[in-house]
Amino acid sequence: MTASDGLTYTPGELDRDATFYVAGHRGLVGSAIVRRLEAAGFSNVVGKTSKELDLKDRDDVFAYLGEVKPRYIVLAAAKVGGILANSTYPVDFLSDNMRIQTNVLDAAVANDVERVAFLGSSCIYPKFADQPIREDSLLTGHLEPTNDAYAIAKIAGILHTQAVRRQYGLPWISAMPTNLYGPNDNFSPKGSHVLPALIRRYDEAARSGASSVTNWGTGTPRREFLHADDMADAVLHLMEHYDGPEQVNVGTGSDVTIREIAETIGEVVGFEGETEWDTSKPDGTPQKLLDVSKLAEAGWTAQISLQEGLERTVAWYHDNVDRVRE
C-alpha cells in the first residue's frame, strides 16, 4: 500500500507476481537487475529496447506505462559515456537524460506506480568533495567540468524523486552507484568508461602482440569499482528495506589507482608489454570514493571482489568480443 493512500509505507518484500518495469533492461545495470529479479522469483519483468520504445518520446512513454501498468520501476536507462564522450557532447548528455528521466517519472506518477528506484552516478558530487563522499555532500561545491552536464541531469533526477515524495507521498528512492562494470558493458573506444575501455585496449594489445599500451592521464586518480551484479542486488535490497528522501550511495567502500587497475587488467588478459601514460590528457576527478555507511545501515555490503569481478568480466568479453557494442 502506498503513502498516497493515506497509510504509512513500510518497506518489505516486493510482490513477485507484480509487473516490474526495468527501463534500460539491455544495458549494463538494467540487464543485471533483470537477472537478479528473475533469480529472486519475479515472474513479470518487462522492458523495451530503445528501438522499440524511445524514452525521449513523452507520448510513447506515457502510452507504454499506461498499457503495462507496472507496480514497480527501476529507472536504469540513461545516455552514458566516459570523459571523452561527456566532454565532447555535453548537450546530448544533459538533454537526453533530462528527457528520459522526466518522461519516465512523470508517466510513473500518472499511472500510480508504487515503488520507483532512480539510479544515478557518483559524478553528482563535487569534484573536491571530502573523501569518502557522504550523501550530504550533494550540491556543496563545483562539479567536475568534464561531466558536469551529465551530473546536473542526474541531480535533477534525485530532486524529481524527492519532489514526488513531497507532493504525492509515493515512497520512491534514489541510488547512486560508484563506477560499474560487468557483462553487457559498453566497450567502445570512444564511448566507454575507464574499466571497459582498459579491458578492450589491453586485450587487443595482448592479441596483437603489441609492445606497449598508452593510457590517458597520469594513472594516479583513485577510483572505486562495483560489479553490476552487486549493484543489482543492492537495488533490490534497497527497494525492500529502505524508504527515505536522501539518495543512497552504492559502492564497495574501497578504491584503487587507475594505474593499479590497468596493471591488474593487463595481467588478467595476458598482456606482457609496457604501459605508457599520456599526461597531456585529463585525469578527471582526483578521487571518487563513496561513503557507504547508509547502505551498510540498510543491511547490504558488496560481495564480489575486484579480482573476481574482473576475471568474470574479461571472460564475458572474450565470449562476446564479436558482438560487443561499438
N, C-alpha and C positions, 0 to 999 in steps of 0.2 A: 504494500500500500504506500502511495506517495504522500509527501508532506502537503501537496496541493489539495489533498482530500480532507485536510484539517486534522490529520493524525501525525504523530511523531514518527519519522522514518528511523528504523533501526537496521543497520547493516546485518546481513545474514546471507545464507546460501541462496544463490540465484536459482530461479526456476529452470531446470534443464530442458523442459519442453517448450519454453517460450521462444519466440522469434528473436534472434540475436544478429543484428546487422554489424558487420565489420567493414567500415569504409577504408578502402586501400588493402583489400584482402589478399592481393597478389604480391604486395611489396615485402620488404624485409621484416618489418614489425607485424604488419597485418597477417601475413602467411603464418608467422609464428603463433599469433593469437588464435588463428583458426585451428592450428594443430593442437594447441593447449585446450581450447574449448571442446573440441571433438573428443580429446582424450579424457576430459572431465565429464563426458556424457551428455553434452548439449546436442540435441537432435535436430535443431532447426537453425543452423548458422547460415546466413545468407550474405551475398556480396555481388558486386557487379564490377567488371573491368572498366577501365577508363574509356574504352571504345564502346562499351555497352551503355555506360552512364557517365556523362561529363559532369563532374561535381561542380564545375564552374557555371553550369546552366541551371539557374534557380528554378525555373518551371519544371524541368525534368527531375530535379532532386525532390521537389515537393510532390510530384506525381508518384515517384517511386516509393517514397516513405509512406505516402497515403495508401499505396497499394499493398505493401508488405506489412505495415503496421508493427514495427519492431517494438518489443518491450525494453530491450537493451541495445545500446550502441557503443562501440569503441571507434572513435574518430582517429584512425591512424593514417588516413590519406593526406598527402602533402607533396608539394614540389620541394625536393631536397637536393643538396649537392655540396661539394667541398668548397675550399677557399676560392679556386679559380672560377667556378660557376657562380657562386654567390657574389663575388666582386665584379663579374662581367655582366650579369643580368639582374641587378637589384630590383628593377621594376617588376620583372616577371616573378621573382620570389615574393615580393610584397603583394602584388595584385592577385596572383593565382591563389596564394594561400589564404588571403583575406576572403576571397570569394568562396573557396571550398568550405572554409570554416563557417562563414556566415550562413551560407545556404543550408548546410547540414544541421547546424544548431538551430536555426530558425524553423526548419522543417520538423525537427525533433520536438520543439515546443508546440508547433501546430498540431502534431499528432500524439501529444501527451506521452512521449517516451519517458519511462520511469527513471531509468538509470543510464547516464552517459559518462564515459570516460574520455576526456580530451587529452591527447598526447602532444607534448611539445618537445622542447630540447633544452639542454643546459646552456645554450648560447643566449638564452633570455637574460642571463645575469651579467652584471657589469664586468668589463674587461679586467679591472683590477680589484674585483671583489675579494674580501678576505677568504683565505683557504683554510679548511674546506668550506665550500659555499653553502650557506644556510638558505632556507626558503625565504627568510625575511630580508635577504639581500636584494630582492627584486626591486627595480626602479630606484636604486640608491646611488647610481653612478653611470658613467658613459659606457656604451656598448662597444664591442669590438667592431671597428668600421668595415671589416671585410665581410661581415654577415649581419650587419645591423638591420637591413630590410627584412630578412627572414625572421630575425629575433623580434622585431616590432610586431610582425604578423602573429607570432606565437604568443606574445604578451597579450595581444588583443583577444586571442582565444581564451586565455586564462580569465581575463576580465569578463568575457562573454559568459563563461560558465558561472562565474561569481554573480553576475547580474541576473542570470536565470534563477539562481538560488534565492536571491533577494526578492525578485519580482514575482516569481511563480512558486517558490517554495520547493522546487524539484531538487532532489539530492544528487546533483551532478558533481563530478570531481575532475581534477586535472592531475596528470602525472608527467614529470619532467625527467626523461631519461638522459643518462650520460651518452657518450659515443657508443653506438650499437654496431654489431657486426653479426654475420652468420649467413645461413642459406638464403638465396634469393636477394642478396645484396646487389647494389649497382657497382659493377667492376669497370665501368667506363673510364678511360684515361682522362677524359675531360670533365666528367660529371660526378665522379665518385668521391666518397670521403677518404680520409687518410689510410685507414687499415685495408679496405678492399683494394685501393689503388696500389698499396705496397705489395699486397699478395700477388696481384697481376704483374706488377713490374718485376718482382724478384722471380716469380715463376717463369715468365717469358725469358728472363736473363739466364735462368738455370737451364731451360730447354734449349736455348740457342748457344750456350757455352760462352756467353759474354764475360769479359774480364772485369767489368765494373758496372755499377748501378749508380745513377745520380738522383738524389732526393732534394726536395726543396728545403731551404732554410738551414738552420744550424744543427737541428736534431735535439736541441736542449729543452724545448717546451715539454711539459708533462701532460699526459692525457690518461683518462680513466676509460676503460673499455668494458662493456657489458654484452654478453651473448644475447641474441634476440630471443632465444627460448627462455632465458631467465627473465627478460623483460615481460614476455607474455605471461609467465607465471605470476610475476609481481602485479600485473594489471588485473588479472582475475582475483588475486588475493585482496587488492585494494577495493575492488568493486564489492567484495563480500565482507570486508572488515573495516573500511574507512569511510567516514562521511564528514567532510569539513570543507570550508571555502578555500583554504590555502592549498596551493599546489604541493605535491609530494615529490621530492627528489627520488629518483630510482637509479641506483648505481651499486658499485662494489665497495666503495669506501677506500680504495687504494688506486694508485696510479703509477705509470712508468714514463720514461722519456721516449720521445719519438725515435731517438737513436736505438734505445733498447728494444722497442717493438720491431724496428726494422731488422735488427740483428736476429731476433727470435724468428721472424718470418723467413729470413734468409736460410736459417738452419732447418726450419720445417720443410721448405720446398727443395732443399738440397743445393742452394746457391753457394759456390765456392770462391767467387771473385771478391773484389774490393767495393766498398761503399764510399761514394763521394757526396759532398754536400754543397749545393749551390746557395751560398749565403746572400746572393743578390735577391733571392726570392723571400717573400714574407714568412714569418714564423706563425703569425696569428697570436692568439691569447697565450701568454707565457705558461699559465697553468689553469686547468679546469678540473678540480676535484670536488665532488659533491659531498656535502654532509648528509648522511643517510640515517640520521638518528630518528627522524619522524617515521621513516619506513620500518626501521627496526622496532620502534614502539608499536607499530601496527602488526608486528609479528612476522616480518619477512626479511630474509637475507639471501644474497646471491649464492648459488650452488656450483656454478660451472667456472672452474679456474681458467685463467687466460691461456695457459698452455693447452689445456684440453679443448677449449673453445677454438683456438687457432688450428689445432690438428683437425678438428671436425670440419671447420670452415674450408680449409685447404683441400680436404678430401672431397667435400661437396663441389668445390670449384673444379677440381680435376675431373669429376664425373660429369660436370655440366659446362666445361670450358667452351664447347662449340655452340652453346646457346645462351650464354650469359649476356646480360644487357650491355649493349654498346653505348 
